[in-house]
Amino acid sequence: MNQSQITQRIKEIKQELLSLGDLRPGSLSKQKRSSKKEYLQLSYTHQGKGHTEYVPVHRKEIVEEQIANHRRLRELTKEWVELGLALCKMKAQSQTKTETK
């Protein structure tokens, strides 16, 4: 990728970040009580502490979407950082070439 392609992709990432909905870290799992009733549990770590929450069945799809949005946020920010590093290196190399002329 060249500088303009990287810059364009970073702009696209920023736009996609703006379009993400509600975010929620973690994973959703089915649990069983001693009475053999199943329920949903959200487990996540935030600020170094583990958390669990009961999730009503009727909210399952909403919570799954929030988890997917959070996962996408992490993917996009990782890509943004990688592209930013590559762009900084390219700019530094082009400045070095200009300075040596």
C-alpha positions as CSV (number, residue, x, y, z in Angstrom):
1,M,0.0,0.0,0.0
2,N,1.2,3.5,-0.7
3,Q,0.6,6.6,1.5
4,S,-2.6,7.6,-0.3
5,Q,-4.1,4.1,0.0
6,I,-3.3,3.9,3.7
7,T,-4.7,7.4,4.3
8,Q,-7.9,6.4,2.4
9,R,-8.2,3.1,4.4
10,I,-7.8,5.0,7.7
11,K,-10.6,7.4,6.6
12,E,-12.8,4.3,5.9
13,I,-12.0,2.8,9.3
14,K,-13.0,6.1,11.0
15,Q,-16.3,6.1,9.2
16,E,-17.0,2.5,10.1
17,L,-16.2,3.2,13.7
18,L,-18.8,6.0,13.7
19,S,-21.4,3.6,12.4
20,L,-21.0,1.0,15.1
21,G,-23.9,0.7,17.5
22,D,-23.8,-0.1,21.2
23,L,-20.7,-1.9,22.4
24,R,-20.4,-4.6,25.0
25,P,-17.3,-6.7,25.7
26,G,-17.4,-10.4,26.6
27,S,-19.0,-13.6,25.6
28,L,-22.5,-15.0,26.1
29,S,-23.0,-18.6,27.3
30,K,-25.8,-20.9,28.4
31,Q,-25.7,-21.9,32.1
32,K,-27.8,-24.4,34.0
33,R,-29.1,-24.0,37.5
34,S,-29.5,-26.9,39.8
35,S,-33.2,-27.0,38.8
36,K,-31.9,-27.7,35.3
37,K,-33.3,-24.4,34.0
38,E,-31.1,-22.8,31.4
39,Y,-30.2,-19.1,31.5
40,L,-27.8,-16.8,29.6
41,Q,-24.7,-15.3,31.2
42,L,-22.5,-12.6,29.9
43,S,-18.9,-12.8,31.1
44,Y,-16.3,-10.0,30.5
45,T,-13.3,-8.3,31.9
46,H,-13.4,-4.5,32.4
47,Q,-10.6,-2.4,34.0
48,G,-8.9,-5.6,35.1
49,K,-11.9,-7.1,36.9
50,G,-14.0,-10.0,35.8
51,H,-17.8,-9.4,35.6
52,T,-20.8,-11.6,34.9
53,E,-24.3,-10.6,34.2
54,Y,-27.6,-12.4,33.8
55,V,-29.1,-11.8,30.3
56,P,-32.8,-12.4,29.8
57,V,-33.5,-14.7,26.8
58,H,-35.5,-12.0,25.0
59,R,-32.4,-9.8,25.0
60,K,-30.1,-12.4,23.6
61,E,-29.9,-11.0,20.0
62,I,-29.3,-7.5,21.2
63,V,-26.5,-8.5,23.5
64,E,-24.9,-10.7,20.7
65,E,-25.0,-7.6,18.4
66,Q,-23.4,-5.5,21.1
67,I,-20.6,-8.1,21.5
68,A,-20.1,-8.3,17.8
69,N,-19.8,-4.5,17.6
70,H,-17.2,-4.5,20.4
71,R,-15.3,-7.2,18.5
72,R,-15.4,-5.1,15.3
73,L,-14.2,-2.1,17.3
74,R,-11.2,-4.0,18.4
75,E,-10.4,-5.3,14.9
76,L,-10.8,-1.8,13.4
77,T,-8.6,-0.1,16.0
78,K,-5.9,-2.7,15.6
79,E,-5.9,-2.2,11.8
80,W,-5.8,1.6,12.3
81,V,-2.8,1.4,14.6
82,E,-1.0,-0.9,12.1
83,L,-1.7,1.4,9.2
84,G,-0.7,4.4,11.2
85,L,2.6,2.8,12.0
86,A,3.2,2.0,8.4
87,L,2.3,5.5,7.4
88,C,4.6,7.1,9.9
89,K,7.5,4.9,8.6
90,M,6.8,5.9,5.0
91,K,6.7,9.6,5.9
92,A,9.9,9.3,7.9
93,Q,11.6,7.5,4.9
94,S,10.4,10.2,2.5
95,Q,11.7,13.0,4.8
96,T,15.0,11.3,5.1
97,K,15.3,11.1,1.3
98,T,14.4,14.8,1.0
99,E,17.0,15.8,3.6
100,T,19.8,13.9,2.0
101,K,19.3,15.6,-1.4
